[in-house]
């Protein structure tokens, strides 16, 4: 069984504190169909929040159009939306799916996301 990449919340918060936009981001996993990342934001009150972002690539750059991949993307998007992720279109042929997660639930949410993506894109 592959070991889960550790999420360093302290490092994310420190980077957010030092950044101009009070936000930090780390890519946890990527494939040709999606990218999973985690981030931290400091609200105007300096209250931290953590979020997961999954970018779902609708049409990978170096491949021809594949309807089966698009159907799998739709399944993934529906599952993420059902989990409470907000979905928004991006300019670079992808959909950004994002949700805020309490710090104590980060590891569990990451495991859930990995399980979903691995089931859809084995």
DOGUKE-221943 format. One record per residue: residue number from 1; residue in one letter; chain; x, y negated, z negated of N, C-alpha, C in turn. Coordinates in pm, 1 decimal. Example, Ala and Ser with C-alpha at 12.3 -4.5 7.8 and 13.67 -1.06 7.14 Angstrom:
DOGUKE-221943
<nr:1&rest:a&kette:A&n_c1:1319.0&n_c2:569.0&n_c3:-780.0&ca_c1:1230.0&ca_c2:450.0&ca_c3:-780.0&c_c1:1320.0&c_c2:330.0&c_c3:-780.0>
<nr:2&rest:s&kette:A&n_c1:1285.0&n_c2:225.0&n_c3:-708.0&ca_c1:1367.0&ca_c2:106.0&ca_c3:-714.0&c_c1:1290.0&c_c2:-3.0&c_c3:-787.0>
END
This chain:
DOGUKE-221943
<nr:1&rest:x&kette:A&n_c1:83.7&n_c2:117.8&n_c3:0.0&ca_c1:0.0&ca_c2:0.0&ca_c3:0.0&c_c1:88.6&c_c2:-124.7&c_c3:0.0>
<nr:2&rest:x&kette:A&n_c1:55.5&n_c2:-218.8&n_c3:84.1&ca_c1:134.8&ca_c2:-340.6&ca_c3:95.2&c_c1:108.0&c_c2:-430.4&c_c3:-26.0>
<nr:3&rest:x&kette:A&n_c1:214.1&n_c2:-485.7&n_c3:-81.5&ca_c1:201.3&ca_c2:-571.4&ca_c3:-198.6&c_c1:149.7&c_c2:-709.0&c_c3:-158.0>
<nr:4&rest:x&kette:A&n_c1:62.5&n_c2:-764.2&n_c3:-242.1&ca_c1:6.6&ca_c2:-895.8&ca_c3:-217.0&c_c1:112.3&c_c2:-1003.2&c_c3:-239.2>
<nr:5&rest:x&kette:A&n_c1:116.9&n_c2:-1097.4&n_c3:-148.5&ca_c1:207.6&ca_c2:-1211.2&ca_c3:-162.6&c_c1:163.0&c_c2:-1292.5&c_c3:-283.8>
<nr:6&rest:x&kette:A&n_c1:257.4&n_c2:-1327.4&n_c3:-369.6&ca_c1:224.2&ca_c2:-1403.6&ca_c3:-489.2&c_c1:189.3&c_c2:-1547.2&c_c3:-453.6>
<nr:7&rest:x&kette:A&n_c1:91.5&n_c2:-1599.4&n_c3:-524.2&ca_c1:48.6&ca_c2:-1736.5&ca_c3:-504.8&c_c1:107.9&c_c2:-1818.2&c_c3:-619.1>
<nr:8&rest:x&kette:A&n_c1:193.2&n_c2:-1912.0&n_c3:-585.8&ca_c1:259.5&ca_c2:-1994.8&ca_c3:-685.7&c_c1:182.6&c_c2:-2125.8&c_c3:-700.9>
<nr:9&rest:x&kette:A&n_c1:83.5&n_c2:-2126.4&n_c3:-790.4&ca_c1:-1.1&ca_c2:-2244.7&ca_c3:-807.6&c_c1:77.9&c_c2:-2363.8&c_c3:-862.0>
<nr:10&rest:x&kette:A&n_c1:176.4&n_c2:-2337.6&n_c3:-947.0&ca_c1:255.9&ca_c2:-2447.7&ca_c3:-1001.9&c_c1:333.2&c_c2:-2519.0&c_c3:-891.2>
<nr:11&rest:x&kette:A&n_c1:392.0&n_c2:-2442.5&n_c3:-800.5&ca_c1:466.5&ca_c2:-2502.8&ca_c3:-689.4&c_c1:372.5&c_c2:-2580.4&c_c3:-596.6>
<nr:12&rest:x&kette:A&n_c1:253.7&n_c2:-2525.7&n_c3:-569.8&ca_c1:156.1&ca_c2:-2595.7&ca_c3:-486.1&c_c1:115.3&c_c2:-2728.9&c_c3:-549.2>
<nr:13&rest:x&kette:A&n_c1:90.1&n_c2:-2727.1&n_c3:-680.4&ca_c1:51.1&ca_c2:-2850.6&ca_c3:-749.5&c_c1:164.2&c_c2:-2952.5&c_c3:-750.7>
<nr:14&rest:x&kette:A&n_c1:285.3&n_c2:-2906.2&n_c3:-773.7&ca_c1:400.3&ca_c2:-2996.8&ca_c3:-775.4&c_c1:419.8&c_c2:-3062.6&c_c3:-639.3>
<nr:15&rest:x&kette:A&n_c1:406.9&n_c2:-2982.4&n_c3:-534.6&ca_c1:420.1&ca_c2:-3036.3&ca_c3:-399.2&c_c1:308.5&c_c2:-3136.8&c_c3:-369.6>
<nr:16&rest:x&kette:A&n_c1:186.1&n_c2:-3106.1&n_c3:-415.0&ca_c1:74.0&ca_c2:-3197.7&ca_c3:-394.1&c_c1:97.8&c_c2:-3330.2&c_c3:-466.7>
<nr:17&rest:x&kette:A&n_c1:149.6&n_c2:-3322.4&n_c3:-587.8&ca_c1:178.0&ca_c2:-3444.9&ca_c3:-664.4&c_c1:278.7&c_c2:-3533.4&c_c3:-593.4>
<nr:18&rest:x&kette:A&n_c1:374.1&n_c2:-3473.0&n_c3:-525.6&ca_c1:480.5&ca_c2:-3547.9&ca_c3:-458.9&c_c1:448.9&c_c2:-3585.3&c_c3:-314.9>
<nr:19&rest:x&kette:A&n_c1:337.5&n_c2:-3537.9&n_c3:-262.0&ca_c1:306.5&ca_c2:-3566.7&ca_c3:-122.0&c_c1:227.3&c_c2:-3696.3&c_c3:-109.4>
<nr:20&rest:x&kette:A&n_c1:240.1&n_c2:-3757.6&n_c3:5.0&ca_c1:171.3&ca_c2:-3884.1&ca_c3:32.1&c_c1:19.4&c_c2:-3869.7&c_c3:24.9>
<nr:21&rest:x&kette:A&n_c1:-31.9&n_c2:-3756.3&n_c3:74.0&ca_c1:-176.3&ca_c2:-3734.7&ca_c3:79.9&c_c1:-229.2&c_c2:-3653.6&c_c3:-38.2>
<nr:22&rest:x&kette:A&n_c1:-141.8&n_c2:-3627.4&n_c3:-135.5&ca_c1:-179.4&ca_c2:-3553.4&ca_c3:-256.6&c_c1:-238.0&c_c2:-3416.0&c_c3:-223.8>
<nr:23&rest:x&kette:A&n_c1:-173.1&n_c2:-3349.1&n_c3:-125.9&ca_c1:-216.7&ca_c2:-3216.6&ca_c3:-83.9&c_c1:-95.3&c_c2:-3134.2&c_c3:-44.4>
<nr:24&rest:x&kette:A&n_c1:-101.9&n_c2:-3004.8&n_c3:-70.2&ca_c1:2.8&ca_c2:-2912.9&ca_c3:-26.3&c_c1:-63.7&c_c2:-2790.9&c_c3:36.3>
<nr:25&rest:x&kette:A&n_c1:15.9&n_c2:-2716.7&n_c3:113.6&ca_c1:-39.7&ca_c2:-2603.0&ca_c3:187.4&c_c1:68.9&c_c2:-2499.7&c_c3:210.7>
<nr:26&rest:x&kette:A&n_c1:30.5&n_c2:-2372.9&n_c3:200.2&ca_c1:123.4&ca_c2:-2263.1&ca_c3:223.9&c_c1:52.9&c_c2:-2156.7&c_c3:308.0>
<nr:27&rest:x&kette:A&n_c1:116.0&n_c2:-2114.1&n_c3:415.4&ca_c1:62.9&ca_c2:-2004.9&ca_c3:496.8&c_c1:95.4&c_c2:-1873.7&c_c3:426.4>
<nr:28&rest:x&kette:A&n_c1:-7.0&n_c2:-1791.7&n_c3:405.4&ca_c1:11.1&ca_c2:-1663.1&ca_c3:339.3&c_c1:22.2&c_c2:-1548.0&c_c3:439.0>
<nr:29&rest:x&kette:A&n_c1:-48.4&n_c2:-1561.5&n_c3:549.4&ca_c1:-50.9&ca_c2:-1452.4&ca_c3:647.5&c_c1:-94.9&c_c2:-1508.3&c_c3:781.5>
<nr:30&rest:x&kette:A&n_c1:-40.4&n_c2:-1451.9&n_c3:887.5&ca_c1:-85.1&ca_c2:-1494.0&ca_c3:1020.3&c_c1:-83.1&c_c2:-1375.0&c_c3:1115.4>
<nr:31&rest:x&kette:A&n_c1:-174.0&n_c2:-1382.1&n_c3:1211.1&ca_c1:-178.3&ca_c2:-1283.1&ca_c3:1319.5&c_c1:-214.9&c_c2:-1360.1&c_c3:1445.6>
<nr:32&rest:x&kette:A&n_c1:-229.0&n_c2:-1290.4&n_c3:1554.8&ca_c1:-265.7&ca_c2:-1360.2&ca_c3:1678.4&c_c1:-412.3&c_c2:-1402.4&c_c3:1677.6>
<nr:33&rest:x&kette:A&n_c1:-491.9&n_c2:-1349.8&n_c3:1581.0&ca_c1:-634.5&ca_c2:-1380.8&ca_c3:1575.0&c_c1:-673.2&c_c2:-1479.1&c_c3:1464.5>
<nr:34&rest:x&kette:A&n_c1:-590.1&n_c2:-1491.2&n_c3:1360.5&ca_c1:-624.6&ca_c2:-1577.6&ca_c3:1248.5&c_c1:-498.8&c_c2:-1615.3&c_c3:1170.6>
<nr:35&rest:x&kette:A&n_c1:-515.9&n_c2:-1715.5&n_c3:1083.7&ca_c1:-410.7&ca_c2:-1754.3&ca_c3:990.4&c_c1:-477.2&c_c2:-1780.9&c_c3:855.8>
<nr:36&rest:x&kette:A&n_c1:-419.1&n_c2:-1726.3&n_c3:749.7&ca_c1:-470.9&ca_c2:-1747.3&ca_c3:614.8&c_c1:-373.0&c_c2:-1837.3&c_c3:540.0>
<nr:37&rest:x&kette:A&n_c1:-427.1&n_c2:-1941.6&n_c3:478.8&ca_c1:-343.2&ca_c2:-2031.3&ca_c3:400.4&c_c1:-412.1&c_c2:-2071.2&c_c3:271.5>
<nr:38&rest:x&kette:A&n_c1:-331.1&n_c2:-2119.1&n_c3:179.3&ca_c1:-383.4&ca_c2:-2168.9&ca_c3:51.5&c_c1:-328.1&c_c2:-2309.2&c_c3:31.2>
<nr:39&rest:x&kette:A&n_c1:-407.3&n_c2:-2391.6&n_c3:-33.8&ca_c1:-361.5&ca_c2:-2526.8&ca_c3:-58.6&c_c1:-407.0&c_c2:-2577.9&c_c3:-193.4>
<nr:40&rest:x&kette:A&n_c1:-346.7&n_c2:-2688.6&n_c3:-231.8&ca_c1:-384.6&ca_c2:-2758.3&ca_c3:-354.4&c_c1:-406.7&c_c2:-2904.7&c_c3:-318.7>
<nr:41&rest:x&kette:A&n_c1:-506.1&n_c2:-2963.4&n_c3:-383.4&ca_c1:-536.0&ca_c2:-3105.1&ca_c3:-365.4&c_c1:-547.5&c_c2:-3170.2&c_c3:-502.1>
<nr:42&rest:x&kette:A&n_c1:-503.9&n_c2:-3293.2&n_c3:-508.2&ca_c1:-526.8&ca_c2:-3372.9&ca_c3:-627.6&c_c1:-636.3&c_c2:-3473.5&c_c3:-594.8>
<nr:43&rest:x&kette:A&n_c1:-743.9&n_c2:-3466.3&n_c3:-670.0&ca_c1:-854.7&ca_c2:-3559.3&ca_c3:-650.7&c_c1:-810.4&c_c2:-3697.2&c_c3:-700.1>
<nr:44&rest:x&kette:A&n_c1:-885.7&n_c2:-3802.5&n_c3:-667.0&ca_c1:-848.5&ca_c2:-3936.6&ca_c3:-713.6&c_c1:-831.4&c_c2:-3944.7&c_c3:-866.0>
<nr:45&rest:x&kette:A&n_c1:-898.5&n_c2:-3856.0&n_c3:-938.2&ca_c1:-885.5&ca_c2:-3852.3&ca_c3:-1084.0&c_c1:-764.4&c_c2:-3770.5&c_c3:-1128.2>
<nr:46&rest:x&kette:A&n_c1:-681.6&n_c2:-3726.3&n_c3:-1032.1&ca_c1:-566.9&ca_c2:-3638.6&ca_c3:-1054.7&c_c1:-607.2&c_c2:-3498.5&c_c3:-1100.1>
<nr:47&rest:x&kette:A&n_c1:-733.5&n_c2:-3464.8&n_c3:-1084.9&ca_c1:-781.3&ca_c2:-3330.0&ca_c3:-1115.2&c_c1:-744.4&c_c2:-3239.0&c_c3:-997.9>
<nr:48&rest:x&kette:A&n_c1:-674.8&n_c2:-3129.1&n_c3:-1022.7&ca_c1:-635.1&ca_c2:-3041.8&ca_c3:-911.8&c_c1:-747.7&c_c2:-2947.9&c_c3:-868.6>
<nr:49&rest:x&kette:A&n_c1:-745.9&n_c2:-2913.1&n_c3:-741.4&ca_c1:-834.2&ca_c2:-2808.1&ca_c3:-690.3&c_c1:-755.1&c_c2:-2726.1&c_c3:-589.2>
<nr:50&rest:x&kette:A&n_c1:-793.6&n_c2:-2600.9&n_c3:-576.4&ca_c1:-727.7&ca_c2:-2508.4&ca_c3:-484.0&c_c1:-827.3&c_c2:-2466.0&c_c3:-377.5>
<nr:51&rest:x&kette:A&n_c1:-776.4&n_c2:-2440.7&n_c3:-257.4&ca_c1:-863.9&ca_c2:-2398.8&ca_c3:-148.5&c_c1:-794.4&c_c2:-2294.8&c_c3:-61.6>
<nr:52&rest:x&kette:A&n_c1:-875.8&n_c2:-2211.9&n_c3:-0.1&ca_c1:-828.2&ca_c2:-2120.9&ca_c3:103.6&c_c1:-877.6&c_c2:-2174.3&c_c3:236.2>
<nr:53&rest:x&kette:A&n_c1:-793.1&n_c2:-2159.4&n_c3:337.6&ca_c1:-830.8&ca_c2:-2195.2&ca_c3:473.5&c_c1:-795.9&c_c2:-2076.9&c_c3:562.7>
<nr:54&rest:x&kette:A&n_c1:-892.3&n_c2:-2035.9&n_c3:641.9&ca_c1:-867.9&ca_c2:-1933.4&ca_c3:743.0&c_c1:-894.3&c_c2:-1999.8&c_c3:877.0>
<nr:55&rest:x&kette:A&n_c1:-792.6&n_c2:-2003.8&n_c3:960.6&ca_c1:-809.8&ca_c2:-2052.1&ca_c3:1097.4&c_c1:-837.6&c_c2:-1931.4&c_c3:1184.9>
<nr:56&rest:x&kette:A&n_c1:-947.4&n_c2:-1935.0&n_c3:1254.2&ca_c1:-985.9&ca_c2:-1825.6&ca_c3:1343.8&c_c1:-964.3&c_c2:-1874.9&c_c3:1486.3>
<nr:57&rest:x&kette:A&n_c1:-870.6&n_c2:-1810.2&n_c3:1556.4&ca_c1:-835.6&ca_c2:-1851.1&ca_c3:1693.0&c_c1:-936.3&c_c2:-1791.8&c_c3:1791.0>
<nr:58&rest:x&kette:A&n_c1:-1006.6&n_c2:-1878.3&n_c3:1860.6&ca_c1:-1110.2&ca_c2:-1832.6&ca_c3:1952.5&c_c1:-1053.5&c_c2:-1778.4&c_c3:2082.7>
<nr:59&rest:x&kette:A&n_c1:-943.0&n_c2:-1834.8&n_c3:2125.4&ca_c1:-884.3&ca_c2:-1793.3&ca_c3:2251.4&c_c1:-732.8&c_c2:-1809.7&c_c3:2240.2>
<nr:60&rest:x&kette:A&n_c1:-661.9&n_c2:-1703.3&n_c3:2205.1&ca_c1:-515.8&ca_c2:-1714.3&ca_c3:2190.8&c_c1:-451.0&c_c2:-1767.0&c_c3:2318.1>
<nr:61&rest:x&kette:A&n_c1:-348.2&n_c2:-1848.4&n_c3:2302.2&ca_c1:-282.8&ca_c2:-1916.6&ca_c3:2414.1&c_c1:-234.1&c_c2:-1823.7&c_c3:2523.5>
<nr:62&rest:x&kette:A&n_c1:-163.0&n_c2:-1721.1&n_c3:2487.3&ca_c1:-94.2&ca_c2:-1641.6&ca_c3:2589.1&c_c1:-172.3&c_c2:-1517.0&c_c3:2630.7>
<nr:63&rest:x&kette:A&n_c1:-303.2&n_c2:-1524.0&n_c3:2626.3&ca_c1:-378.4&ca_c2:-1406.9&ca_c3:2668.5&c_c1:-499.1&c_c2:-1448.2&c_c3:2751.3>
<nr:64&rest:x&kette:A&n_c1:-546.7&n_c2:-1354.6&n_c3:2827.5&ca_c1:-667.5&ca_c2:-1382.0&ca_c3:2904.1&c_c1:-788.2&c_c2:-1368.8&c_c3:2811.4>
<nr:65&rest:x&kette:A&n_c1:-899.8&n_c2:-1419.6&n_c3:2855.2&ca_c1:-1021.4&ca_c2:-1418.0&ca_c3:2775.0&c_c1:-1061.5&c_c2:-1274.4&c_c3:2744.7>
<nr:66&rest:x&kette:A&n_c1:-1090.3&n_c2:-1246.7&n_c3:2617.7&ca_c1:-1126.6&ca_c2:-1112.3&ca_c3:2573.8&c_c1:-1256.8&c_c2:-1121.1&c_c3:2494.7>
<nr:67&rest:x&kette:A&n_c1:-1364.9&n_c2:-1075.3&n_c3:2554.4&ca_c1:-1496.3&ca_c2:-1083.5&ca_c3:2492.0&c_c1:-1503.8&c_c2:-1001.6&c_c3:2362.5>
<nr:68&rest:x&kette:A&n_c1:-1433.8&n_c2:-887.9&n_c3:2356.3&ca_c1:-1434.3&ca_c2:-806.3&ca_c3:2234.3&c_c1:-1370.9&c_c2:-880.5&c_c3:2117.0>
<nr:69&rest:x&kette:A&n_c1:-1263.6&n_c2:-953.7&n_c3:2143.2&ca_c1:-1199.5&ca_c2:-1033.0&ca_c3:2037.4&c_c1:-1293.5&c_c2:-1144.3&c_c3:1992.8>
<nr:70&rest:x&kette:A&n_c1:-1361.4&n_c2:-1208.2&n_c3:2086.7&ca_c1:-1455.8&ca_c2:-1313.5&ca_c3:2052.6&c_c1:-1569.4&c_c2:-1258.3&c_c3:1966.1>
<nr:71&rest:x&kette:A&n_c1:-1616.2&n_c2:-1138.2&n_c3:1996.4&ca_c1:-1720.0&ca_c2:-1075.0&ca_c3:1914.8&c_c1:-1669.0&c_c2:-1047.2&c_c3:1773.1>
<nr:72&rest:x&kette:A&n_c1:-1544.9&n_c2:-1002.2&n_c3:1760.0&ca_c1:-1486.1&ca_c2:-979.3&ca_c3:1627.3&c_c1:-1470.6&c_c2:-1111.2&c_c3:1552.4>
<nr:73&rest:x&kette:A&n_c1:-1431.4&n_c2:-1216.6&n_c3:1624.9&ca_c1:-1420.7&ca_c2:-1348.3&ca_c3:1562.4&c_c1:-1554.9&c_c2:-1391.4&c_c3:1505.0>
<nr:74&rest:x&kette:A&n_c1:-1661.4&n_c2:-1367.0&n_c3:1579.7&ca_c1:-1794.8&ca_c2:-1404.7&ca_c3:1534.3&c_c1:-1831.1&c_c2:-1328.8&c_c3:1406.4>
<nr:75&rest:x&kette:A&n_c1:-1798.2&n_c2:-1201.1&n_c3:1400.5&ca_c1:-1823.4&ca_c2:-1121.6&ca_c3:1279.6&c_c1:-1747.5&c_c2:-1182.5&c_c3:1161.9>
<nr:76&rest:x&kette:A&n_c1:-1620.8&n_c2:-1215.0&n_c3:1182.8&ca_c1:-1540.1&ca_c2:-1275.5&ca_c3:1076.7&c_c1:-1599.3&c_c2:-1409.4&c_c3:1033.4>
<nr:77&rest:x&kette:A&n_c1:-1635.0&n_c2:-1494.0&n_c3:1127.8&ca_c1:-1692.3&ca_c2:-1624.5&ca_c3:1094.7&c_c1:-1822.0&c_c2:-1610.4&c_c3:1014.5>
<nr:78&rest:x&kette:A&n_c1:-1906.8&n_c2:-1516.4&n_c3:1052.9&ca_c1:-2032.7&ca_c2:-1494.8&ca_c3:979.7&c_c1:-2005.4&c_c2:-1447.1&c_c3:837.3>
<nr:79&rest:x&kette:A&n_c1:-1908.5&n_c2:-1357.9&n_c3:820.8&ca_c1:-1876.7&ca_c2:-1308.7&ca_c3:686.4&c_c1:-1819.4&c_c2:-1418.5&c_c3:598.7>
<nr:80&rest:x&kette:A&n_c1:-1732.7&n_c2:-1501.4&n_c3:655.0&ca_c1:-1675.9&ca_c2:-1611.6&ca_c3:576.7&c_c1:-1784.2&c_c2:-1713.0&c_c3:540.1>
<nr:81&rest:x&kette:A&n_c1:-1871.3&n_c2:-1743.3&n_c3:633.0&ca_c1:-1979.9&ca_c2:-1837.1&ca_c3:603.8&c_c1:-2070.7&c_c2:-1781.4&c_c3:493.3>
<nr:82&rest:x&kette:A&n_c1:-2099.1&n_c2:-1651.2&n_c3:498.0&ca_c1:-2180.4&ca_c2:-1587.5&ca_c3:394.4&c_c1:-2111.8&c_c2:-1592.8&c_c3:257.1>
<nr:83&rest:x&kette:A&n_c1:-1977.8&n_c2:-1598.6&n_c3:255.7&ca_c1:-1902.1&ca_c2:-1609.5&ca_c3:130.6&c_c1:-1894.2&c_c2:-1754.2&c_c3:82.0>
<nr:84&rest:x&kette:A&n_c1:-1953.2&n_c2:-1847.7&n_c3:156.3&ca_c1:-1954.2&ca_c2:-1985.8&ca_c3:112.7&c_c1:-1849.4&c_c2:-2074.7&c_c3:176.7>
<nr:85&rest:x&kette:A&n_c1:-1779.3&n_c2:-2024.5&n_c3:277.5&ca_c1:-1679.9&ca_c2:-2105.0&ca_c3:347.8&c_c1:-1751.4&c_c2:-2203.8&c_c3:439.4>
<nr:86&rest:x&kette:A&n_c1:-1699.3&n_c2:-2325.8&n_c3:445.9&ca_c1:-1750.2&ca_c2:-2422.2&ca_c3:543.4&c_c1:-1673.3&c_c2:-2399.4&c_c3:673.2>
<nr:87&rest:x&kette:A&n_c1:-1741.9&n_c2:-2412.2&n_c3:784.8&ca_c1:-1681.2&ca_c2:-2389.1&ca_c3:915.6&c_c1:-1680.4&c_c2:-2519.6&c_c3:993.8>
<nr:88&rest:x&kette:A&n_c1:-1566.9&n_c2:-2548.4&n_c3:1057.3&ca_c1:-1559.1&ca_c2:-2668.4&ca_c3:1141.4&c_c1:-1469.9&c_c2:-2641.5&c_c3:1261.6>
<nr:89&rest:x&kette:A&n_c1:-1505.9&n_c2:-2703.4&n_c3:1373.7&ca_c1:-1429.3&ca_c2:-2688.3&ca_c3:1497.3&c_c1:-1302.5&c_c2:-2771.9&c_c3:1490.4>
<nr:90&rest:x&kette:A&n_c1:-1194.8&n_c2:-2718.9&n_c3:1543.9&ca_c1:-1067.9&ca_c2:-2789.1&ca_c3:1553.5&c_c1:-1036.0&c_c2:-2810.6&c_c3:1700.7>
<nr:91&rest:x&kette:A&n_c1:-945.5&n_c2:-2902.1&n_c3:1728.6&ca_c1:-909.4&ca_c2:-2934.0&ca_c3:1866.7&c_c1:-827.1&c_c2:-2825.5&c_c3:1935.6>
<nr:92&rest:x&kette:A&n_c1:-765.1&n_c2:-2737.8&n_c3:1859.5&ca_c1:-671.8&ca_c2:-2641.7&ca_c3:1919.0&c_c1:-730.8&c_c2:-2500.8&c_c3:1931.8>
<nr:93&rest:x&kette:A&n_c1:-852.4&n_c2:-2492.4&n_c3:1986.3&ca_c1:-917.3&ca_c2:-2364.2&ca_c3:2015.5&c_c1:-936.3&c_c2:-2276.1&c_c3:1893.6>
<nr:94&rest:x&kette:A&n_c1:-966.7&n_c2:-2335.5&n_c3:1778.4&ca_c1:-988.1&ca_c2:-2253.9&ca_c3:1659.8&c_c1:-1097.7&c_c2:-2314.1&c_c3:1573.2>
<nr:95&rest:x&kette:A&n_c1:-1145.6&n_c2:-2231.2&n_c3:1481.1&ca_c1:-1243.8&ca_c2:-2271.9&ca_c3:1381.5&c_c1:-1173.9&c_c2:-2267.1&c_c3:1246.4>
<nr:96&rest:x&kette:A&n_c1:-1185.5&n_c2:-2375.2&n_c3:1170.7&ca_c1:-1130.0&ca_c2:-2381.0&ca_c3:1036.3&c_c1:-1239.2&c_c2:-2342.0&c_c3:937.3>
<nr:97&rest:x&kette:A&n_c1:-1208.4&n_c2:-2244.9&n_c3:852.3&ca_c1:-1301.6&ca_c2:-2198.4&ca_c3:750.3&c_c1:-1236.5&c_c2:-2226.1&c_c3:615.4>
<nr:98&rest:x&kette:A&n_c1:-1305.6&n_c2:-2301.0&n_c3:530.1&ca_c1:-1242.8&ca_c2:-2343.4&ca_c3:405.0&c_c1:-1339.5&c_c2:-2331.1&c_c3:288.2>
<nr:99&rest:x&kette:A&n_c1:-1283.3&n_c2:-2295.4&n_c3:171.3&ca_c1:-1360.2&ca_c2:-2293.5&ca_c3:47.8&c_c1:-1269.9&c_c2:-2329.3&c_c3:-68.3>
<nr:100&rest:x&kette:A&n_c1:-1327.4&n_c2:-2391.7&n_c3:-168.8&ca_c1:-1255.8&ca_c2:-2422.4&ca_c3:-292.4&c_c1:-1272.4&c_c2:-2304.4&c_c3:-386.6>
<nr:101&rest:x&kette:A&n_c1:-1163.0&n_c2:-2269.7&n_c3:-454.6&ca_c1:-1162.2&ca_c2:-2151.8&ca_c3:-541.6&c_c1:-1101.3&c_c2:-2190.0&c_c3:-676.4>
<nr:102&rest:x&kette:A&n_c1:-1166.3&n_c2:-2150.8&n_c3:-787.1&ca_c1:-1106.4&ca_c2:-2176.0&ca_c3:-918.8&c_c1:-973.3&c_c2:-2101.6&c_c3:-931.7>
<nr:103&rest:x&kette:A&n_c1:-876.7&n_c2:-2158.9&n_c3:-1002.6&ca_c1:-743.3&ca_c2:-2096.8&ca_c3:-1012.3&c_c1:-745.7&c_c2:-1950.5&c_c3:-1056.6>
<nr:104&rest:x&kette:A&n_c1:-835.2&n_c2:-1916.2&n_c3:-1147.5&ca_c1:-839.7&ca_c2:-1778.8&ca_c3:-1198.0&c_c1:-893.9&c_c2:-1679.4&c_c3:-1094.7>
<nr:105&rest:x&kette:A&n_c1:-951.8&n_c2:-1727.9&n_c3:-985.5&ca_c1:-1008.6&ca_c2:-1640.1&ca_c3:-882.8&c_c1:-925.7&c_c2:-1634.5&c_c3:-754.9>
<nr:106&rest:x&kette:A&n_c1:-811.3&n_c2:-1701.6&n_c3:-752.3&ca_c1:-731.7&ca_c2:-1709.1&ca_c3:-629.7&c_c1:-685.3&c_c2:-1572.1&c_c3:-580.8>
<nr:107&rest:x&kette:A&n_c1:-629.1&n_c2:-1492.0&n_c3:-669.0&ca_c1:-577.7&ca_c2:-1360.5&ca_c3:-628.1&c_c1:-690.9&c_c2:-1271.2&c_c3:-576.8>
<nr:108&rest:x&kette:A&n_c1:-804.8&n_c2:-1271.5&n_c3:-645.0&ca_c1:-918.1&ca_c2:-1188.4&ca_c3:-603.0&c_c1:-972.4&c_c2:-1234.2&c_c3:-468.0>
<nr:109&rest:x&kette:A&n_c1:-981.4&n_c2:-1364.8&n_c3:-447.7&ca_c1:-1031.5&ca_c2:-1415.5&ca_c3:-319.3&c_c1:-935.8&c_c2:-1380.4&c_c3:-205.9>
<nr:110&rest:x&kette:A&n_c1:-806.8&n_c2:-1391.1&n_c3:-232.2&ca_c1:-708.1&ca_c2:-1355.1&ca_c3:-129.8&c_c1:-721.4&c_c2:-1207.5&c_c3:-93.5>
<nr:111&rest:x&kette:A&n_c1:-737.0&n_c2:-1121.4&n_c3:-191.7&ca_c1:-756.1&ca_c2:-978.3&ca_c3:-164.4&c_c1:-882.3&c_c2:-954.9&c_c3:-81.4>
<nr:112&rest:x&kette:A&n_c1:-989.3&n_c2:-1025.4&n_c3:-114.1&ca_c1:-1114.1&ca_c2:-1012.2&ca_c3:-38.2&c_c1:-1096.2&c_c2:-1056.7&c_c3:106.3>
<nr:113&rest:x&kette:A&n_c1:-1029.8&n_c2:-1170.0&n_c3:124.6&ca_c1:-1006.2&ca_c2:-1220.9&ca_c3:260.2&c_c1:-922.6&c_c2:-1121.0&c_c3:340.4>
<nr:114&rest:x&kette:A&n_c1:-815.9&n_c2:-1070.6&n_c3:278.8&ca_c1:-730.7&ca_c2:-973.5&ca_c3:349.1&c_c1:-809.1&c_c2:-848.5&c_c3:384.8>
<nr:115&rest:x&kette:A&n_c1:-892.7&n_c2:-803.1&n_c3:295.5&ca_c1:-972.8&ca_c2:-684.0&ca_c3:321.4&c_c1:-1067.4&c_c2:-705.7&c_c3:439.4>
<nr:116&rest:x&kette:A&n_c1:-1130.2&n_c2:-819.1&n_c3:442.0&ca_c1:-1223.4&ca_c2:-850.8&ca_c3:551.7&c_c1:-1149.8&c_c2:-859.2&c_c3:683.8>
<nr:117&rest:x&kette:A&n_c1:-1038.9&n_c2:-933.5&n_c3:687.7&ca_c1:-966.6&ca_c2:-951.0&ca_c3:813.8&c_c1:-907.4&c_c2:-818.6&c_c3:863.2>
<nr:118&rest:x&kette:A&n_c1:-858.2&n_c2:-735.8&n_c3:772.2&ca_c1:-800.1&ca_c2:-607.0&ca_c3:812.7&c_c1:-906.4&c_c2:-510.6&c_c3:863.6>
<nr:119&rest:x&kette:A&n_c1:-1026.8&n_c2:-520.6&n_c3:807.1&ca_c1:-1136.1&ca_c2:-434.0&ca_c3:854.1&c_c1:-1178.5&c_c2:-475.5&c_c3:994.9>
<nr:120&rest:x&kette:A&n_c1:-1185.3&n_c2:-604.9&n_c3:1020.3&ca_c1:-1231.4&ca_c2:-654.8&ca_c3:1150.4&c_c1:-1122.4&c_c2:-645.1&c_c3:1255.9>
<nr:121&rest:x&kette:A&n_c1:-998.1&n_c2:-676.6&n_c3:1215.5&ca_c1:-883.3&ca_c2:-670.6&ca_c3:1307.1&c_c1:-780.6&c_c2:-570.4&c_c3:1252.2>
<nr:122&rest:x&kette:A&n_c1:-809.6&n_c2:-438.9&n_c3:1269.9&ca_c1:-719.1&ca_c2:-335.9&ca_c3:1212.5&c_c1:-580.2&c_c2:-338.4&c_c3:1275.8>
END
